[in-house]
Amino acid sequence: MVPFLLMSNRTGLSGFIQTFLNQIIMLATTYYLPVYFQACKDAGPIASGVDIFGLACTVAPLSLIAGATVTKSAQYRPQIWFGWALLMLGCGLLSSLDADSSRSKGIGYQVLVGSGLGIVYVATYFPVLAPLPVTENARALAFFVFLRNFAVVWGITIGGTILQNELRKNLPVEFASTFTESTQIAYAVIPQIPDLPQPLKDEVRRAFADSVRVIWQVLTGISGMGLLVSLAMKGLPLHTSTDQEWGMQERKGATHGDKVMKKTESSEVSIAVDSA
């Protein structure tokens, strides 16, 4: 059960929702950017992984910078608003990519997305914890991590559903009809694209670009939703103390249990000796 206290204020609730939305965007971009590069740029699995370095190499550094600035300024709202703005801009620019866009554009736009993801990824800790007493930190962070993990399912599922439905509409009818309804078209088609004859190859590449574009448009909307939700946060002071009693009850309970067991074992030994 989630304690009601965690959701009883708008700042904490806003932080939890933003955490969920940010993780959806992170997983969707991580999964479907390689799909774009493999389908539209003839990149192999390893090459498409290299092509998303713009995303992968910005998340961690910007997370560190965001955490440092929050610690220095004791403010978290400006960083979060800036992060969501970068996400909206980056996802919006990704939606402008087509089958013939340069690889440099695809990689450059990722830098904006990765920067926004990194900032929001770390900064949402603070609105979650700031309104609560420090004694609730463990429960709050447990729910925080649960939402991140739960959002993984949503990010992959939303992107996969969009891609499947859009490819059914955008692929040439004769080509799409060779696949059954239950087939995951994207992953069945991508290995065939380099060997397809022209003009079918270009038609399939354009179909993938148009289909993936819808994913980026949806993520742009989710980024806008995150920005709107972030406006509900209050600029609360950050805690400067820790819960000194955390874990003490468990340790005391364990110590008491050990003492009881030792007494029980001593009694059993005494009874055995008397019986002998």
C-alpha positions in Angstrom: 0.0 0.0 0.0 1.2 3.5 -0.8 0.9 5.8 2.3 -1.6 8.6 1.6 0.9 11.1 3.0 3.1 10.7 -0.1 0.3 11.9 -2.3 -1.3 14.4 0.0 0.4 17.5 -1.4 0.6 18.9 -4.9 4.4 19.3 -5.0 5.1 15.7 -4.2 2.3 14.4 -6.5 3.7 16.6 -9.3 7.2 15.1 -8.7 5.9 11.5 -8.9 3.9 12.2 -12.1 7.0 13.9 -13.7 9.1 10.9 -12.8 6.7 8.6 -14.5 6.4 10.8 -17.7 10.2 11.3 -17.9 10.9 7.6 -17.8 8.3 6.9 -20.6 10.2 9.3 -22.8 13.6 7.9 -21.9 12.6 4.3 -22.8 10.8 5.2 -25.9 13.7 7.2 -27.3 16.2 4.5 -26.3 14.2 1.8 -28.0 13.0 3.5 -31.2 15.9 5.8 -32.2 17.8 2.7 -33.2 14.8 1.6 -35.2 14.9 4.8 -37.2 18.6 4.5 -38.0 18.4 0.8 -38.9 15.3 1.2 -41.1 16.1 4.6 -42.7 19.9 4.7 -42.7 20.8 1.0 -43.3 22.6 0.9 -40.0 23.3 -2.4 -38.4 22.5 -3.2 -34.8 25.9 -2.1 -33.6 26.1 1.0 -35.8 22.6 2.1 -34.7 23.8 1.8 -31.1 26.7 4.1 -31.9 24.3 6.5 -33.6 22.4 7.1 -30.3 25.6 8.2 -28.4 24.2 11.7 -28.6 21.5 10.5 -26.3 23.5 8.2 -24.1 26.5 10.5 -23.6 24.4 13.5 -22.4 22.0 12.0 -19.8 24.6 11.2 -17.1 26.7 14.5 -17.4 23.5 16.6 -17.3 22.2 14.6 -14.3 25.4 15.5 -12.4 25.1 19.2 -13.4 21.5 19.3 -12.4 22.1 17.7 -9.0 25.1 20.1 -8.4 23.0 23.2 -9.3 20.1 22.2 -7.0 22.6 21.6 -4.2 24.2 24.9 -4.7 21.1 27.0 -5.2 18.7 25.1 -3.0 16.1 25.5 -5.8 14.8 22.7 -8.1 12.0 24.3 -10.1 14.1 26.3 -12.6 16.2 23.2 -13.5 13.1 21.0 -14.0 11.3 23.6 -16.2 14.5 24.0 -18.3 14.7 20.2 -18.6 11.1 19.9 -19.8 11.6 22.7 -22.3 14.7 20.9 -23.7 12.7 17.7 -24.0 9.8 19.5 -25.9 12.3 21.1 -28.2 14.3 17.9 -28.8 11.4 15.6 -29.4 9.8 18.3 -31.7 13.0 18.4 -33.8 13.1 14.6 -33.9 9.7 14.7 -35.5 11.0 16.8 -38.3 13.3 13.9 -39.5 12.5 12.1 -42.6 14.1 9.2 -44.5 16.6 11.4 -46.2 17.6 13.7 -43.3 21.3 13.7 -42.5 22.6 11.5 -39.8 24.2 14.6 -38.1 20.7 16.0 -37.5 19.5 12.8 -36.0 22.4 12.7 -33.6 22.4 16.4 -32.9 18.7 16.5 -31.9 19.4 13.6 -29.5 21.7 15.9 -27.5 18.7 18.1 -26.6 16.6 15.2 -25.6 19.4 13.6 -23.6 20.1 16.8 -21.8 16.4 17.3 -20.8 16.1 13.6 -19.7 19.2 13.9 -17.6 18.1 17.1 -15.8 14.6 15.9 -15.1 15.8 12.4 -14.1 17.7 13.7 -11.1 15.8 16.9 -10.3 12.5 15.2 -9.6 13.9 13.7 -6.5 13.6 17.0 -4.8 9.9 17.9 -5.1 9.1 14.4 -4.0 11.2 14.6 -0.8 10.9 18.3 0.1 7.3 18.3 1.3 7.7 15.2 3.5 9.3 14.7 6.9 12.6 13.0 6.6 11.2 9.9 8.3 9.2 9.2 5.1 12.2 9.4 2.8 12.5 5.6 2.5 8.8 5.1 1.5 8.9 8.0 -0.8 12.0 6.8 -2.7 10.6 3.3 -2.8 7.4 4.5 -4.6 9.6 6.8 -6.7 11.7 3.8 -8.0 8.5 1.8 -8.5 7.1 4.5 -10.8 10.3 4.6 -12.8 10.2 0.8 -13.3 6.5 0.8 -14.1 7.0 3.5 -16.7 9.4 1.3 -18.6 6.5 -0.9 -19.6 4.5 2.1 -20.8 7.3 3.6 -22.8 8.0 0.5 -24.8 4.4 -0.4 -25.2 3.3 3.0 -26.4 6.1 3.2 -28.9 5.6 -0.3 -30.1 1.8 0.1 -30.6 2.2 3.4 -32.5 4.9 1.9 -34.8 2.9 -1.3 -35.5 -0.3 0.6 -36.4 1.4 3.3 -38.4 3.4 0.8 -40.5 0.2 -1.1 -41.3 -1.0 2.2 -42.8 2.1 3.5 -44.4 3.8 0.4 -45.9 3.0 -0.4 -49.6 -0.2 -2.6 -49.5 1.3 -5.5 -51.5 4.4 -5.6 -49.3 2.5 -5.3 -46.0 0.1 -8.1 -47.0 2.9 -10.6 -46.9 2.9 -10.3 -43.1 0.2 -11.8 -40.8 -1.7 -9.6 -38.3 0.2 -11.0 -35.4 3.7 -10.3 -36.9 5.8 -7.5 -35.4 6.2 -5.8 -38.7 9.1 -3.5 -37.8 11.4 -6.3 -36.7 10.4 -8.5 -39.5 11.0 -5.9 -42.2 14.2 -4.2 -41.0 16.6 -7.1 -41.9 15.1 -7.1 -45.4 15.4 -3.4 -46.2 19.0 -3.4 -47.5 18.2 -6.1 -50.0 14.9 -4.7 -51.3 14.7 -3.6 -54.9 14.0 0.0 -55.9 11.6 1.8 -55.7 10.2 -0.5 -53.0 13.2 0.1 -50.7 12.7 3.9 -50.7 9.0 3.5 -50.1 9.6 1.3 -47.1 12.2 3.7 -45.7 9.8 6.6 -46.0 7.0 4.5 -44.4 9.3 3.9 -41.4 10.3 7.5 -41.1 6.6 8.6 -41.2 5.7 6.0 -38.6 8.5 6.8 -36.2 7.7 10.5 -36.6 4.3 9.8 -34.8 6.2 8.4 -31.8 8.2 11.6 -31.5 5.1 13.7 -31.8 3.5 11.8 -29.0 6.6 12.2 -26.9 6.5 15.9 -27.6 3.0 16.0 -26.2 4.1 14.0 -23.1 6.9 16.5 -22.6 4.4 19.3 -22.7 2.3 17.5 -20.2 5.3 17.1 -17.9 6.0 20.9 -18.2 2.4 21.6 -17.3 2.4 19.3 -14.3 5.7 20.8 -13.1 3.9 24.2 -12.8 2.0 22.8 -9.8 5.2 22.5 -7.7 5.9 24.9 -4.9 9.5 26.1 -4.2 9.9 24.4 -0.9 13.1 24.5 1.2 15.2 21.4 1.0 15.9 19.2 4.0 19.4 19.6 5.6 19.0 16.8 8.2 18.7 13.0 8.0 16.6 10.5 9.8 18.8 9.4 12.7 16.3 6.8 13.8 16.1 5.1 10.4 16.6 1.3 10.8 16.9 1.5 14.6 13.7 -0.3 15.3 14.6 -3.1 12.9 18.0 -3.5 14.5 16.5 -3.4 18.0 13.9 -6.0 17.0 16.7 -8.2 15.5 18.7 -7.9 18.7 15.7 -8.8 20.9 15.0 -11.8 18.7 18.6 -13.0 19.0 18.4 -12.7 22.8 15.1 -14.7 22.8 16.6 -17.4 20.6 19.7 -17.7 22.8 17.5 -18.0 25.9 15.4 -20.7 24.2 18.5 -22.6 23.2 20.0 -22.4 26.7 16.7 -23.7 28.1 16.7 -26.6 25.7 20.2 -27.5 26.6 19.4 -27.4 30.3 16.4 -29.7 29.9 18.5 -32.1 27.8 21.2 -32.2 30.5 18.6 -32.8 33.3 17.0 -35.6 31.4 20.3 -37.3 30.9 
